[in-house]
Amino acid sequence: MNRTEFLENWENEKRSGKRVFASWFIFALLAVIGLMIFGGENENYRNTLFASICLLGLIGSIVAILVFGIINSKKSKLRCSKCGKNLTNVGIEIAVATGNCSSCGEKFLDD
């Protein structure tokens, strides 16, 4: 893999991760707002039902964000071709600057 392909993959992964995280975050935020509005001490059946649905939505959003993070890291194209480890944060910057893997130190990016 050359440096340009690696940088394109990095940008694509950052962009897709931000979109998914933002959409799930908004959903979770709406669930919290719904809980604050309808989850008070009111004994009304509809309010309690709505608050329960909002709570399930909040828990579902948190689980979805975590599952997406795990799946996304397994499908990552930002992986060293020599040792197979994912490159994250500083490891990506080291790889771009030097062409070497931050884990094993082997050169895996062509110039």
N, C-alpha and C positions, 0 to 999 in steps of 0.2 A: 504494500500500500504506500502511495506517496503522500507527501505532506498536505497537498491540496485536497485529496480525497478524505484524509483524516479530519481536516478542518471543516469540510462540508458535513461530514457525519456528526461532528461535535455540534455544529450550529443546528442541524436538523433535530438532534436529540434534545438540545436545550429548548428549542422552539416547541416541540411536541409536548415535552414535560411541563412547560409553563402553561400551555393551553389546557391540558387535562387538569393540572393542579388548580388552576384558576376557576375552572367550571365546577369542580367538586368543592372548592372552598366557598364559592358563592352559594351552592346548594346547602352546605353545612351552616353557613351564616344565616340563610333564610330559616333553616330549621331552628337555630338558636333564637332568632327573633320571634318565631312562632311560639316557642316554649315560653319566652318571657311574657308575651302578650296573653296567651291562653293557658299557661301552666300555673296560674296563681292558686289561691286558696278557694276559688269558686268550685262548688260541688256540682256544677252543671255538667250533665253527661256529655254534651257535644264538646265543651271546652276540654274535658278530660280526655276524650277520644282524640281530639285534634292534637293536644299536647303529647299524647302517646305516639301518634304518627310522626310528629316532629322529632321526638326523641329517637325513634327508630331511624328516621332519615339522617339524623346527626351521627348516630352510631354507624349506619351504613356508609356514610360519606367518609368517615375516618377509616373504616375497613377498606373501602375502595381505594383511597389514596395510598394506603400501605401496600395493598395487593398490586396496584399499578406500579409502585416503586420497585417491588420485587420482580415483577414480570419484565419491566423495562430494563432493569439491570442485567437480567439473563439474556435479553435480546440485543444487548448493546453491541454496536459495531466498533466501539472504542475499547478494543481488546488487543492485548499483545499477541502477535502471531507466534511468538516463541514459547512463552510460558502460559498463555491463555488467560491471564488475569485481567479483570476490568481495570481500566485507567479512570480515575476520578480526580477532580479538582486539581491538586498540585501535580499529580502524576501526568495529567493531560498537558499541563504547561511545560513540564520537564520534557515530555515526549515531543512537543512542538519545537521547543528550543534546541534540543540535542538530537532528536531522532531515536533516542534510547528509551527502553522501558524503565519506569521508576522502580519496578519490583525486581526484575532479573538483571537489568543493566545491558541487555542485548540490544543491538541496533535492529529496529524493525520498520522504520520509516525511510523510504527512499527520497532523495532530494529531487 
